[in-house]
């Protein structure tokens, strides 16, 4: 697939993995809409800052109305609160799960109008593995995995490929306080772009994630 000239929306594009996505697509000649709650926080040249709050219905609807040429959506926006109280868990679900629902429902008609395109949901190894300290985050990513599978079935008829991206710790500011092996965001982006080109359904971005997925049956 030639990304040159393609219109791409990346949510949470002002930092971390989202910024790496935006930079790489721009490097390959795509028209990149960099979605962020505060578009002023998008500082890279070659991208178009877009006000987009995935927790707000009106914000998502306005973006879908404005960005009518999008053929690739990267659902990257995510949050790790790591609190054990109900409010913390609600905050994680609001972004990590309901954010996917909002952007999917708003942009599916846009993708259909532009020939089908691709929808990418950035998930986690924690879609399959629970951790007490991150129970809300893990649960939200597990729900996101389930949603991704349902969305794939739902949008197949309109020609939209839906890709689930599972990965362990990525070397971004979100994981600054975690002492564990990490994968570079640029490596994840490279694998995802290859999956888009191949028409794959899933990206398992690192060895640990691949091992966990392989062990699910046991």
N, C-alpha and C positions, 0 to 999 in steps of 0.2 A: 504494500500500500504506500502510495506517495502522499505524505502529509503536507506537502507544499500546497498552500492555498486552502487547506481544510480549516473549518471554523471549529475551535475547541473551547469548551468551558471547563475550567478547573476550579472546584470549590476549595476554600481554605488555601488560596494560592499565594498568600503573603509570606509564608514561612515554611520551613521544613520540607516534607515530601511534596506538598502542593507547589511550593516555589520551584522545586526541582523539575516537576512535571511541566510547569509553565515555561521555564527556561529551555528545556529540551525541545518542546513542541515549537517554540519560537525559532530555535536554532535550525529546525528542519523546515522552516518556511510557513508554518501554520499561522493562522490568525487566532491569537490566544486571548480569550476573555478570562481575566484573572479575578475570580470572585472572592470577596472578603467583606466582613461586616463593616470595616472601615477601609474604603478603597484608597485612602491616602497612605495606608500602610503598604501598598503595592508600589515598590520603588524600582523594579527592573524595567529597562527599556525594551521596546519591542513587544510589549503586551498591553492589553486594554483593561485598565482597572474597572471593575463592576461592583456596585454595591449589592451584596448578596448575603443575607442572614438566613441560613437554612432552618432556623427555629421559627421563622416568621412567614406565615402563609402569603401575606401581601408582598413581601420582598421577593420571594421565590416566583410568584406569579408575574410580578413586574419584570423580573429578569427574563423569564421565558417569553414574554410578549416582546421585549426589546431585542432579544438575541435570536431572531428567527432563522438565521443561517447555520446554526450549530448542527454538526453531524457527529461530534464526539463529546460525551459528557464524562468527566472524571469526578466521581463522587468521593472526594478526598477528605473533606472537612470532618474532623473528629476531635473528641475531647476526652482526656483522662483526668477525672476528678480524684479518684482513689479514696473516696470517703465511704464509710460503711452505713451512713444514715440514708433514709429514704430520699431526702432532698438531693443529695449527691448523685444517687442512682437515677433519679428523674432527670437531672441535668445531663447525664451521660446518654440516656435514652433519647432525650430531646434532640441531640445532635447526631448521635451515632446510628439511631434507628429511624426516628421520625423525620430527621433530615433527609435520609435516603428516600423515604416515602414521598416527601414533598417534591424533591427535585425529580424523582422518577415520574410522578404523575404530571408534573408541569411540563417536562421536556420530552416525554414520550411522543406527544403529537408533533413536536418540532422535528424530532428524529424521523418520524414517519414521513413527514412532508419533504424531508431531504433525502429520502431513499432508504431509510432504515438506520444506518449508522451504527454506532457502538456506545454502550453504556458500561462504565467501569466502576465497580464498587470496591473501595479499599477496605478490607476487613482485617483479620488478625489470626495468628495462631491461637489466640484465646477464644476464637469461635468454637474451638473444640476442647480446650483445656481450661478448667476453672482455677482461680486463685483467690483465697479468702480476702486478701487485701484489695483485690481488684474485681470483686464479684459483680458490681454494676457494669463495669467496662466489659468484662467477659460476657455477661448476659446480653448486653446490647450488641456485641459483635456476633454472638450466636444467633440472635434475632435477625441481624443483618444478613447472615449467611442464608437463613431460611427465606428471607425476603428476596434475596438475589436469585434463588432457585425458582421461586414462584414468578418473579419478574421475567426470567429467561423464558419460561413457558408462555407467559402472557404476551411477550413482545416478539416471539419468534415469527409469528404470522406476518407481522409488518416488516420483517427483515432486519430487526435490530438484534445485534449480538450483545449479550450481557456477560461480562467477565467479572468473576470474583477473585480478588487479590488477597492472598493470605501470606502473612509475613510475621516474623518474630520482632525483635527489637531493631528499630531503625535509628541510625546515628543522627538524631535531631535534638532540638531543645526539649522535646517532650520526655526524652529518656536520659537527660543529663545526669540525674541522680541515681541511675541504675547501673550497677557494675556487672555487666554481662556482655557476651559477644554481640556485636551489632553489625548490621549490613548498611552500606552506604546508600543514601537515597537515590543517587544516580544509578546504582545497580538495579534497584527496584524499578525505576522508570524505564530503563533499557529493556528489562524483561516484559514489562507491560506493553510497551510499544511493539515489541516482537509478537506478543500474543494478539494484539489488535491486527497486525499484518497477517498473522496465521489464521485468524478467526477462531482462536481457542476460547474455551469456556472458563478456564481457571489458570491462575498463576500461583505457584508455590515457590516463594522467592528465595528460600534458604534451606540448608540441609535439615535443620531441626524441624522446620515446618513440614518438609516432605516426609520426615520420619514419623511425625505425629499423625499426619493424614494417613499414612500407610498402616498405622497401628490401630486405627479406629475400630476395625472389626474385632480386635481382640480386647 
